[in-house]
Amino acid sequence: MENVNKLLLQNVLPLHVASKFMGKAIRNQQLLSKPKFCSVEKIKTIGSTYMAAAGLSNPAIGEERKGCDVSYSHVRSMVEFAIALKNNLESINQQSFNSFKLRIGINHGPVIAGVIGAHKPQYDIWGNFVNVASRMDSTGVLDKIQVPEETAQVVDTFGFSVTKGGVITVKGELNTD
């Protein structure tokens, strides 16, 4: 596959340009190629929104299953991925003298995953937990990671700092007083 990708790149771009891209491939890898984020999968981008999920496939039996519920380990992966995204953007901002900010929403729970489309097949996920995660993003604050209360309780057990931001009514989220 790597050779096929090189040939495709060389056919689309001039050889000297393609060689520059191939030479930088190792240095400019995306976060998702790191073993730490092996359970995180990019689902799609919609405009400026980047959608990712963790735990869609069963992890191998081993270290990841020790000491915590498997579903909660995926919550940890998503939070660590979100923090890494923020850190990478901060580095880009320093190098380019910009002040871009992310708004991130995370939720956890069961979803339905599948491929849709006969002519242009796309992998996607659906469900109320996806909708609530999207609403966590859209109602969130720039440079913060917003989660519903139940997810905040899980995140807190991993030792991340969780601050209550007040009551926000979100369609699809069950409110408990």
Buried (B, 14 or more C-beta within 10 A) or exposed (E): EEEEEBEEBBEEBEEEEBBEEBEEEEEEEEBEEEEEBBBBBEBEEEEEEBBBBBBBEEBEEEEBEEEBEEEBBBBBBBBBBBEBBBEEBBEEEEEEEEEEEBBBBBBBBEBEBEEEEEEEEEBBBEBBBBBBBBBBBEBBEEBBBBBBEBBBEBBEEBEBEBEEEEEEEBEBBEEEE
